[in-house]
Amino acid sequence: MIIPVRCFTCGKIVGNKWEAYLGLLQAEYTEGDALDALGLKRYCCRRMLLAHVDLIEKLLNYVPLEK
């Protein structure tokens, strides 16, 4: 639901790179070029951003049922 703070495999901090990654994608970077620009060279760290699904934005569209 939220981006993990650290890479599960190597422990590198990746949580602070999510907003910058989205900004680079909006600036017409490819996924690989955006990850290279952020300094993510290891494939374990790259998959943390590539495989992340931002479900919180979808869940915020629903209002809890009032009784």
Residue frames as qw, qx, qy, qz and C-alpha x, y, z in Angstrom:
[[0.000, 0.884, 0.467, 0.000, 0.00, 0.00, 0.00],
 [0.048, -0.973, 0.191, 0.124, 2.79, 2.43, 0.80],
 [0.653, 0.591, -0.434, 0.189, 6.28, 2.28, -0.62],
 [0.856, -0.387, -0.194, 0.283, 8.62, 0.31, 1.65],
 [0.215, -0.943, 0.214, 0.134, 11.30, 2.37, 3.35],
 [0.246, -0.600, 0.722, 0.243, 14.12, -0.06, 2.58],
 [0.619, 0.325, -0.628, -0.342, 14.87, -2.61, -0.10],
 [0.911, -0.290, 0.107, -0.272, 13.85, -6.05, 1.16],
 [0.939, 0.199, -0.150, 0.235, 17.01, -7.69, -0.17],
 [0.615, 0.302, -0.256, 0.681, 19.94, -5.33, 0.41],
 [0.404, -0.644, -0.448, 0.471, 18.51, -2.79, 2.86],
 [0.253, 0.092, 0.155, 0.950, 19.18, 0.35, 0.79],
 [0.177, 0.529, 0.456, -0.694, 16.78, 3.21, 1.49],
 [0.137, 0.242, 0.688, 0.670, 14.28, 3.51, -1.38],
 [0.028, -0.702, -0.683, 0.200, 11.27, 5.12, 0.34],
 [0.071, -0.727, -0.058, 0.680, 12.46, 8.66, -0.31],
 [0.144, -0.227, 0.631, 0.728, 12.76, 8.09, -4.05],
 [0.293, 0.492, 0.819, 0.029, 9.10, 7.39, -4.89],
 [0.195, 0.868, 0.265, -0.373, 7.99, 11.00, -5.46],
 [0.051, -0.666, 0.492, 0.559, 11.10, 11.77, -7.49],
 [0.296, 0.025, 0.898, 0.324, 10.50, 8.62, -9.55],
 [0.303, 0.687, 0.655, -0.084, 6.93, 9.69, -10.33],
 [0.076, 0.869, -0.042, -0.487, 8.18, 13.15, -11.26],
 [0.159, -0.441, 0.707, 0.530, 10.70, 11.73, -13.68],
 [0.317, 0.311, 0.875, 0.195, 8.04, 9.53, -15.26],
 [0.230, 0.841, 0.407, -0.270, 5.85, 12.62, -15.73],
 [0.004, 0.805, -0.330, -0.493, 8.83, 14.31, -17.40],
 [0.811, 0.512, -0.162, -0.231, 8.78, 11.62, -20.11],
 [0.071, -0.557, 0.827, -0.023, 11.68, 9.53, -18.76],
 [0.764, -0.003, -0.606, -0.222, 11.51, 5.80, -19.37],
 [0.816, -0.562, -0.036, -0.129, 11.35, 3.59, -16.29],
 [0.882, -0.026, -0.075, 0.465, 14.95, 2.46, -16.71],
 [0.359, 0.522, -0.076, 0.770, 16.29, 5.97, -17.25],
 [0.429, -0.739, 0.001, -0.519, 14.36, 7.27, -14.24],
 [0.893, -0.442, -0.031, 0.079, 15.80, 4.55, -12.01],
 [0.740, 0.202, -0.066, 0.638, 19.29, 5.26, -13.33],
 [0.070, 0.681, -0.035, 0.728, 18.84, 8.98, -12.61],
 [0.635, -0.685, 0.029, -0.356, 17.84, 8.16, -9.03],
 [0.010, 0.633, -0.745, 0.213, 20.97, 6.08, -8.54],
 [0.825, -0.118, 0.466, -0.298, 19.23, 2.71, -8.27],
 [0.323, 0.551, -0.714, -0.288, 21.66, 0.35, -9.98],
 [0.154, -0.105, 0.972, -0.143, 20.89, -2.95, -8.22],
 [0.382, -0.202, -0.686, -0.586, 18.00, -4.92, -9.65],
 [0.322, -0.427, -0.795, 0.287, 16.68, -5.69, -6.16],
 [0.050, -0.442, -0.286, 0.848, 16.24, -1.96, -5.46],
 [0.193, 0.091, -0.467, -0.858, 14.85, -1.28, -8.94],
 [0.322, -0.318, -0.845, -0.284, 12.11, -3.85, -8.47],
 [0.146, -0.437, -0.640, 0.615, 11.00, -2.14, -5.26],
 [0.195, 0.439, 0.032, -0.877, 9.83, 0.84, -7.31],
 [0.285, 0.127, -0.691, -0.652, 8.87, -0.98, -10.49],
 [0.331, -0.255, -0.902, -0.108, 6.66, -3.55, -8.76],
 [0.016, 0.261, 0.575, -0.775, 5.03, -1.14, -6.30],
 [0.114, -0.560, -0.659, -0.490, 1.27, -0.65, -6.72],
 [0.016, -0.094, 0.332, -0.938, -0.01, 2.53, -5.10],
 [0.250, -0.469, -0.831, -0.166, -3.28, 1.21, -3.68],
 [0.158, -0.456, -0.503, 0.717, -3.78, 3.99, -1.14],
 [0.155, 0.187, -0.217, -0.945, -4.90, 6.40, -3.87],
 [0.399, -0.191, -0.741, -0.506, -7.54, 3.92, -5.03],
 [0.368, -0.412, -0.787, 0.276, -8.72, 3.21, -1.48],
 [0.070, -0.291, -0.286, 0.911, -9.16, 6.90, -0.70],
 [0.271, -0.104, -0.474, -0.831, -11.92, 7.06, -3.32],
 [0.513, -0.399, -0.733, -0.200, -14.20, 4.95, -1.12],
 [0.298, -0.479, 0.307, -0.766, -16.08, 6.36, 1.83],
 [0.052, -0.031, -0.951, 0.304, -16.80, 4.04, 4.78],
 [0.353, -0.485, -0.666, -0.444, -20.43, 3.04, 5.08],
 [0.175, -0.253, 0.432, -0.848, -22.23, 5.07, 7.73],
 [0.280, -0.330, -0.901, -0.001, -24.69, 3.23, 9.97]]
